[in-house]
Amino acid sequence: VTTARVDPLAWLADAARSRTAAGLRRRLRPRELGDDVLDLAGNDYLGLSMHPAVIEAGVAALRAWGAGSTGSRLVTGTTSLHAELDAALAGFVGTEAALVCATGYAANLAAVTALSGPGSLIVSDAANHASLVDACRLSRARVAVVPHGDHDAVADALASRAEVRALVVTDTLFSVDGDVCDFAALHAVSRRYGAVLVGDEAHALGVVGTGRGVAATCGLAGEPDVVLTSSLSKSLGSQGGVVLGPAAVTAQLVDVGRTVIFDTGLAPAAVGAALAALSLLTADPGLATRARARAADVAAIVGVPRGPGTVVPVVLGDPDRAVAAQAALAEHGVRVGCFRPPSVPHGRSALRLSARANLTDADLDRLREAWQVAIPADRAAATAT
Ligand SMILES: Cc1ncc(COP(=O)(O)O)c(C=O)c1O
């Protein structure tokens, strides 16, 4: 070890240069108030984040309970409003219980780590969201990553295990490719081999079926061996996450869930806003239908097959091509997401457009015009890859 004084962070510049060469630099782009941009990048699938009733409920909760929840859910971070949201979410999805966490990411960490641990097996789909991947890593369980959607591989991993306890974890509606898992088949496999099925409904809540998500649409949300998680920051237009399932599961989370015990509870304003969004969704299941119909319109405009939810992926292959396409659309006033490794596998860089229930015909016309001008050359090349 040398005693010469060196900059211990000098390697960051080299790492950044390598990412630049690979087309993998990222930068933050602050949104400006009142900009005239058509947003097809956010996850506000029902357009509720700006709904007056949702905003009013957030403001009322903020005034009543203050800006922060003041402690972890276990200490002071459970207000009666949090308890109301727990019960409302469980009632809506059809589970025995629910426990709201600070984020969807924290909900996945809590659910997966508290239900596994050393001496157990987790079988995880290769396309799962990073928060499920990180939850698997933190769990100290043995993790078997199976090819995307391969239920035979799930069965093999479960059948050949030495561990008594096992979890199968999956996105129910995959966040980048927008496809839906065959939840009923996966549940049958999990049950046959005595495993608990954990489904992340972040992109399905508010969108699939009457908005209750994939598991509820299959009639499986209330099963004793099913645990669901979700974010409250997508269709509910707020912030936060939730774990839903049997009461024994939420009790386990209160006892040992690290992101329940060591993370401050969700801010009251977000709780109030999520409650209002949930009651709007409960009152109008047509919101989910409209979101899916708008997604079908967007898919038709960009020339890809319609999917089961609101996520419309356009795979362009090369990261530089995806970034250039995103920039070209931005120049025409349309904001879309751009996914590059490690968010997607190498060679699968993509634009990700997300539809909203409140997209107007004029919005769709605007997308059509921008797409025709900005994308044709890229698309032609992409479909060849
Ligand atoms: C599938 C999935 N799960 C979990 C999360 C994390 O949710 P949150 O943003 O509320 O932390 C996200 C996205 O952010 C997601 O796409």
The ligand as a Gaussian input file, in Angstrom:
#p B3LYP/6-31G(d) Opt

LIG

0 1
 C      -42.073000      -3.328000     -11.006000
 C      -41.666000      -2.263000     -10.039000
 N      -41.604000      -2.563000      -8.734000
 C      -41.256000      -1.649000      -7.825000
 C      -40.933000      -0.369000      -8.195000
 C      -40.505000       0.599000      -7.136000
 O      -41.581000       1.405000      -6.778000
 P      -41.308000       2.838000      -6.120000
 O      -40.917000       3.748000      -7.244000
 O      -42.583000       3.196000      -5.462000
 O      -40.179000       2.665000      -5.158000
 C      -40.987000      -0.006000      -9.548000
 C      -40.686000       1.338000     -10.071000
 O      -40.264000       2.260000      -9.621000
 C      -41.358000      -0.985000     -10.483000
 O      -41.379000      -0.682000     -11.791000

